Amino acid sequence: MTTPIIDRPPTFTEFANSPAPWLPDQPLWEQNAGSVGAVSALVAQDYPHVAEVVTFDPTVMPPKEQRVALWKLWMGRQHGRQDGEDGGKVEIRPERREAYMAALGGIAIGEKPLMKPIDVDPNVEYHQALANCGTPEEDVERLKLANKPNVKEIVMLTGQRKRGMWSHIESEKSAEAVLNAIATKTGKDIDAVWAASPFLQEQLMRPGADGEWTGPLPTEYEIVRTAVEAEFFDLIDWGNYEETVVTQPPVGANEETHYMDGDRLVTVPPREEGAVTYHLTDGRKVHVVNGAAVARPNAAPRANSTSIAEEAMHYVPVPDKANVVAITAVPHFRGGMDTIIAYLKNNPGRIARADIAASKLGPNTDLVAALGELMATMKADARLRALLRGGNPDSAELLDI
């Protein structure tokens, strides 16, 4: 294998006057050649049977066939690949975690690290914080990260996914587990929140018909609404709930859809709500968007960061000359980039600045996710550069990366 070279110090000239001045002149692959090479060397050492796949010159982007193979190894079934017993994924053994963290720890996009938290810039007045969502604990982390005095509105980006999709995670095994996790993370009295909230009493614990899409486990939208009501408990006008907590119907198509799971036809029900806005007593707003599930190759439909962002703009328009910050979590920097791409593409000339902030690596995040994010972030990096240069981020050439 080519001897890994030292990562290149980033420079910032080409995009200095763009909405993303933090984006360096060097593409991700070029800036981080040494660290990417170190990661690949570890995988080759631990898994000799895939050594050929992960062995490449780290100074240049791997060819398409190799990129697809790496995607299978590092992304797995949940991202649309079903090759192998577990989507083809390799695993990282606990005793090797420190070595992988050291190699991954050197990777950055400009000066923004892939594996370390990134705070919201306190020197910028943001009109909107756009937060991708995850597990109940991660949702609270991202709410806290977005809950800054220099952020006017928080937009939580949730979407349709199978109920219980992450039920292997302790905090999503039941509605009670969701409540307990959110209570622990927010430090709020969840019994008091429950007693005050019509939503929790009427929606969260309602029994559902058996099925991945209709069962009793909470949806992502319901989980995030619960997190919002706990985190901002003291700023919600509970006595005027119906007037200050306003729901919106879904925009666009909202019909029942179907997909095949093996030889079984599965129904995805339409959404009951498209978004909700909490008008807080301090004048700020928190919005929770419920994006529609979208088709994924070889996997169940699920909303993604781009599809939810594109819907969110209908519910919460972007003001002119806005500063926005995308909120994601380690190692999903790519999710923030996808959100920024969607917002810049659909609001040409309206966004003055688009930053990224990230909460810490979650307790339920498998470190192998960071390997998959290398490939996904490489693609998002190329797409964002194309957009800022006046090109098409959705060109066949870029989508094929």
N, C-alpha and C positions, 0 to 999 in steps of 0.2 A: 504493500500500500504506500501511496505517496506520503512522505513525512509531513505531518501537520505543520503549517506555518503559523506564525504569530498573527493574531487577529489585528486587522488594520484600524488605526485610530480614525474615527469618523470625522468628516468635514461637512460643513453646512453652507453651501453656496447656492445650488440650483433652486432649492425650494424655500429659501430664506424669506421671501416675500409672498409665499403661498399661505393658504389656511393651515398648512401643516409644516411649520418651520422646524419642527423637531425631526423631520424625515431627513436622513443623511444623504449625501451624494452617492455613497456606496450601497448597492443592493444588499439585502440580508446575507445572501450566499457569499458575496465578496467580502463584506465586512467581517464575517464570522467564520472564515475558512478554517482557522486553527481549531476553534471549539467544535465545529461540525465534524471535522476530521477526528477529533478526540472521542466524540460520542460514537461515531461509526466504528472506530477501532475497538471500543469497549463491547459493542454489540457483536462484532466479528469474533472477538475473543470468547465471549460467553456462549455464543451460538454458532459454532463452526459450520453448521448446515446452511446458514444464511450468509456466510462470510462473503460469498461472491456478490450477493445482492447489495450489501452495505459497504463494499470496498469500491471506492471511486476517488478521483482527484477532487479534493475539497475546494479547489480554487475555481472550479467551473460547475455549473448546474448539471446534474446527472441527466442522461437521455431519458426520453419518455418511458420506455419499458422499465428502466430502473426506478424511476419515480413512482410508477404504479406499484411495483413490487414493494418499495419502501412504505407506500401508503397502506398496503395490505398488512404489512408487518406491524406498523405503528399506529394505525387508526382503528382497524377492526370493524366488527359488524355494525356498531351503532352509527358509523359514518358511511354506511352504504356498501360495505364489503362483507361478503359472507364466505370467503375462501377459508378453508381449514376449520378445525374444531371450534375455535373461538375467533372466527373472523380472520384467522391467520396471524393474530397478534402474538408477539413475543412477550415475555414477562420480565420484570426486573426483580431479581431475588433480593430479599431484605438486606443481606450482607453486602450487596453491591450498590445499595442506594447512595451511600456517601460518594462513591466514585462517580456515579452518574450525575449527582447533584453538582459535583465539582466541575465536570465537563460542561454541563448545561448552564452552569452559573456564569460562564463567560459570554454567553450569547446575549446580544442586545440589538435593538433597532436604534441606531444613533446612540444616545445616552440613556435610552429607556431599556432596562433589563427585562429579559423574558421570564426569569424565575424569581424576581423580587418585587415586592409591592411598590406601586407608584402612586403618590398622593395627588390629590387635586391641587393644581397650581393656585396658591392663595393670592397671587398678584393679578389674576384675571377675573373679571366679572362675567360669570357664565349665565346666559339666558336659560340654557337647558343642560341637565345632566342626563345622559341616555344610557341606562343600565341594563345590560344583559343579565339574565337570571339563571339560577342553578338550583342547588339543594336549599332547604330552609335556612341552614346556617349561612350559606353563601349569600342568600338573598338579604339577610340582615346585615352581613358585612358590607355589601354593596350599597345598601341604604345608608348605612353609617358613613361610608366613604363619600357618598353624594350629598349628605346632609351637612352642607357647609354654608356659612353666612353669605358667601359670594356666589351661591347657586340659587337662581330664582325659582326654577321649576325642575322637578325630578320626573323623568319618564321611565317607568319600569317596563322593560320589553319582555313580555311572556307570550306563550303561544300554546296551541293545542299539541298535546302528546298523549300517548296512551296513559290512562290512569294506572298508577303503580309501576310505571316504567323503571323507576329507580327504587323499587320496594326492597331491593337487596341492601339498601342503605338504611341504617337504623332509624334515622329521623323521618323516613317516608313510609314506614311499614304500616301506619294507620293514621287517622286524623288526630288521635290522641298524641301520637309520636311527633307529629308536626307541631302541635301546640306546645308540647314540652320543649322541643328544640328551640322554638322561637322565644318561649319564655326565658329559657336559660341564656340565649344569646342577647336578648334585649334587656334582660334584668327587670322586665315588667311583670306585674301581677296578672297572669293570663286569665284568672277567674274574674277579675275586674273588667278586663277587656271583653270577655265573653258576656258578662252581665250587661254591658253597655251597647254591644254591637248587634244590630238586627241581622247584619250579613252573616256573622258567625252562627247565630242561633238558627237562621233559616236555611243556610246553604252548606256550610262546611260539613255538618254531621248528618245531612240528609241521606237516607238509605238509597242506594241505586241498584238498578237491575244488574245482574251478573254480566261481566264483559269488560274488555280492556278499555273501552271508551265510555262506559255507562256505570261502572261499578262505584262502590262507596268511597274509594280512596280519592283524596282531593286532587283537583287539576292544578297545573302550575299557576294558573291565574288565581285560583282560590288560595293557594299557599302564599303567594306574594301579597295578595290583599290582606291576609292574616298578619303577615310580617309588617306591612304598612300600618295597620291599625294598632299593633302593639308598639312599634317604634315611635309612632307619633300620637300615642294615646292622649297625651296632655295637650295636644294642639288640634284635636278633632272636636267639633261642636256636637257632642252626642245628643244634646237636647233638640237640635235642629238637623238631625242626620239626613232626612230625606231632602232637605234644601241644600245642604253643603256637601253631600256625597252624591255625585250625579253620574249616572251610567249612560252610555251611548250604545245604540244598536250596531251590529257589525256593518262595516262598509263593504261594498262590492258583493261578489258571489258568496252565498252562505247556505248552499244546498247540501243535503246529505251526499257523501261520496263513498266510494268503495275501493277496496284493493284486495289482492289475493295474498293470503298467507299460506303458502304451500297449495293445497287443493281446497282451502277454505276461504269463502268470500266474507270479508270483514267490512262492517259499516262504520264510517266516521260520521258522527252526528253533527248537525249544524251548531254553531255557537249561540248561546242565549244572549251574551253581552259581548260587545266589541272593545269596550274600554270603560274605565271609571275614573272620575276626577275627585280628589279630596281637596276641598278648599280649607286650608289650615287657618287657624285663628290669628297667625302672625302675618297673613297675607300671601304666603307662598302656596304653591299647588304641587300635589303629587298625583301623577297619572299612572294607571296600570293598564297596559294595552294587552289585549288577548288576540294574538294573531292566529290566522287560520293555518291548519296543517297543510303542508305542501308535499308533493310526491318526492320520494327519494329512491334512487336505483337500488334494487335488491333489499329494501328495508321498509319498515312501516312509515307512513307519512308522519311528518313532524315539522312544525314551524322551525325556521332557522333565523339566524341573526339578520340576514338580509331581508327576508320576507316580512319579518315583524317590523323592522325599521321602516320599510316602504309603507306598511299599513299605518304605523304610528304617526306619520306626517299628516295623514287625513284627520286624525283625532286631535292632534296637537301641532298646529302649523308652526313653522319656524319663522320667527320675526326677521325682518331685514337687518343685515349686518350683524347677525347673531354670532355669539361665541358659544360653542357647545363643547362638552367633554363626554367622551364615551367611557362608560364604567364597565370594566370587565374584571377578570380574576386571573391570577397566575395559574397555569401558563397560557391562558387563552387570549393573548395579545391580539391574535388574529380576529377574534370576535369583535374587538373594538375597532380594528381596521375595517372590517366588513361593514360595521355600522356607519363609520365615517364615509366610506365609499358610497353607500346608499344615500346618505344625507347630502353629500356634495353633488352627486350625480343628479338628484331630483330637485335640488335647490341651487341651480347655477347662479353664481354671483351674490347669493344671499347670505352665505356663511363667511364671516370674517376670519374665524379661527376655529379649528377642530383639534382638540387634544385627546389624549388617552390617559386614564388612570386605572389602576388595577389593585384589587384587594389581594391578600396573601394566599398562598397555596392552601386550598381547603383540606380538611381532615379526611374527606372521602375521595380525594383526587388521586387516582393511580398515576404514579410518576411516568408510566409509559405514555400517558396522554401528552406529556411534553415532547416526546419523540414525534408523535403524530403532528403536533402543532408546528414542528419545524417545517414539514411539508406544506401544511395549510397556510402558515405565516409567509412562507416564501411566495406562495401564489398571491396572497393578499397584498404583499409588498409590491409585487410587479403590477398588480391591478391599480393600486393607489398611485404609483408613479405615472402610469399611463394616463390616468384621469387628470392629474395635476399638470400634465404636459399637453392637455387638450385632446387626448385620445379617447378611445372607447374601452372602458375597463371590462366590458363583457364581450370583447372580440373573441372569435373562435380560437385564435392563437393563445390568448391569455387564459381562457377557460380550460384549455387543454393542458395547462401546466400541471 
